[in-house]
Amino acid sequence: MKYTVHIFITLSLLFCGQLSFAQTTLTEQQAIDLALKKSPLLNAATLQVKQQKQLQGTSFNLANPDITLESPTGEFMTVGVLQSFEFPTVYVKQGQLAKQQTVLAEKGKTLTEAEVKQQVKSAYLSLQFANQILQQLKKQDSIYFNIADAAERQFTAGQIDFVAKTFAATQYGEVHNQYVQAQTDAQIALQQLQLFTGIADSITTTPFSKGSAPFLISGITTDSAAIVSTPFIQYYTQTQTIAKKSLQLEKNKALPGFSFGYMNQGLKNTEIPLRLRAGINIPIWFWQYSAAIKAAKTNLQITEQNTLAQQQNLTAKMQQAKGDAIKFQTALSYYESTGLKQADDLITSSGRMFSAGQTDYIAYLRTLSDAYNIQVKYLETLRSYNQSIININYLNGQ
């Protein structure tokens, strides 16, 4: 018997150990760090930067040499080599353009990183909120079940009428339905965070509370100078720089080119210096260069307008995010100073009055519903406030 008990205790400890092993506690920052390592989107952005650095090696792209075998005099065969060159500044401008394209890829990587952070922070917040709502509804579900059960017994004993019994059952059914839905929401939120972090185990988050912003909301500015310095606008400003470099490159392509080679057009005993050839390529087909330059100028204008449009768009989003943060912060102040205390008072007072027989089931349940709705609205407001802070950080490229 003692041996059996020992085995049972050992197996129980092992089972509990497995459960604890399958539970992973993550802070928001840890979740972000994992997601940044595993994000295919960020990996692609990193590879794009690598690709642009590799393409810098193509800046000095010489044309392939012409190698000929011919008989200039009809008496023997001779080999000739001719190499063409662009005007030297063309290669310089191509190198400058390639470097600026690498800078653009790096700025794009910064935006991708901010996007991944926003996704993970939002998923982490969703799981925090879903678990908190689930905990809230679990408590309500237990309380309403006991009330509905008591109402059923009192109806059977003839102490209350059918309306009161049915109302209690209806209220419990509504809360229980919300509780079941909350379980599904929590599972979906967990799966979303697992997807971003690559963790297969169940994830435990830090307590759901007001997020700490790295700045005061009153200090959030939406003036043009601050907007221009954000990574989003810096990215579009970099497209303007690339457009300018492209325009300079097209202008330099219209400059003469050169050629140099070794070609024996004389007798076999012709001196080496006389076998050399040098030439200049004159860009007489001016219309093709002119069209390319005009197109490059138009492209520069397009990038300028796109930058202005993005600046307007970002300003509007920042104003909206700041307004939301201020709005939800004000609401939180009300709940934390007054609303939550009043809800607790309602729950406590109505419970005492119901136990003393001073109120009926319908009035008691309606009071409970109002009080719990205040608590739920507080949680929803807290989530909305934290999400607005996440949005502000994202718009600032953080």
C-alpha positions, 0 to 999 in steps of 0.5 A, a space after each residue: 500500500 505504501 509502495 502504491 502511494 509512493 508511486 502515486 505521489 511521484 507521478 503527481 509530482 512529475 505531472 505537475 512538473 510537466 505542466 509547469 514546464 509547458 508554461 512560459 512567462 514572458 514580459 512584453 520586451 522578451 516577446 518583442 525580442 523573440 519576434 524580431 529574431 523569428 520575423 520573416 518580414 524583418 529577415 527579408 528587410 535585412 537581406 534587402 540591405 545585404 543585397 543593396 550593399 552587394 549591388 554597390 559592386 556594380 557601380 563601376 560597370 564597364 562594357 564588355 570588350 570587343 575582341 576581333 580576329 580579322 585579316 586587315 591586309 588579306 595576308 594574315 590574321 590579327 587579333 584586336 581588342 577594343 574597350 569602351 568607357 562612359 564619362 568618368 563621372 557616370 561611374 561616380 554618380 552610379 556609386 553615389 546612387 547605389 550607396 543611397 539605395 542602401 541607405 533607403 533599404 536600411 531605413 526600410 528595415 527600421 520601419 519593418 522593425 517598428 511594424 513587427 514591434 507594433 504587431 507583437 505589442 498589440 498581440 501581447 496586450 490582447 492576451 493580457 486583456 483577454 485573460 483579465 476579461 476571462 478572469 472577471 467573467 469567471 468570477 461573475 459566472 460563479 456568482 450568477 450560477 449560485 444566484 440562479 441556483 438559489 432562485 430555482 430552489 426558492 421558486 420550488 419552495 414557493 418563496 419567489 415567483 416565476 418572473 424572478 426565477 426566470 430573470 435570474 436564470 436568464 442573467 446567468 445564461 447571458 453571463 455564462 455565454 460571455 464567459 464561454 466566448 471569453 475563453 475562445 478570445 483568450 485562446 485566439 489571443 494566445 495563438 497569435 502571440 505564439 505565432 509571433 514568438 515561435 513559442 509552442 507552450 502556453 504563455 503567461 503575461 505580466 499583469 494587465 496594467 497601465 503601460 508606461 509611456 517613454 514620454 508624457 502625453 502632453 509632450 507629444 508634438 504633432 508639429 511639422 519639424 517633429 513629424 519630419 524627423 520620424 523614420 516614416 518621413 525620413 524614409 520618403 525623404 530618402 526616396 527624394 535623395 535617390 531621385 536627385 541622384 538618378 537625375 544627376 546620373 541621367 545628365 552625366 550619361 549624356 556626356 561623351 564616352 571614350 574607347 581605347 584598344 589594340 587593333 593592327 590594321 597594317 603590316 605585321 611589322 607595324 610598330 606597337 604605338 601605331 597599333 593602338 586606337 583611341 576614340 570618343 563617343 559623341 552623344 548625338 542622339 540627344 532626344 533619348 538623353 533628353 527624354 530620360 532626363 525629363 523622366 528623372 525630373 518628373 520622378 523627383 517631383 513625384 517623390 516630393 509630392 509623395 513625401 508631402 502626402 505621407 507627412 500629412 497622413 502621418 500628422 493626421 494619424 499622430 493627432 488621432 493617436 494623441 487625442 485617443 491617448 488623452 481621451 482614454 487617460 481622462 476616462 481612466 482617471 475617472 474609473 481609478 478615482 471614482 468609478 471602480 470604488 462606486 462599483 465595489 460599493 454597489 456590489 457590497 451594498 446590494 449584497 447586504 440588502 439582498 441578504 437582509 431581504 430589503 431587495 428582490 432578485 431582479 433589483 439585485 441582479 440589475 445592480 450587479 450587472 451595472 457594477 460589473 459593467 463598470 469594471 469591464 468598461 474600465 478594462 476596455 478603457 485600459 486596453 484602449 489607452 495602452 493601444 493608443 500608446 503603442 500606436 504613438 510609439 509605432 508612428 514615432 518608429 519605436 
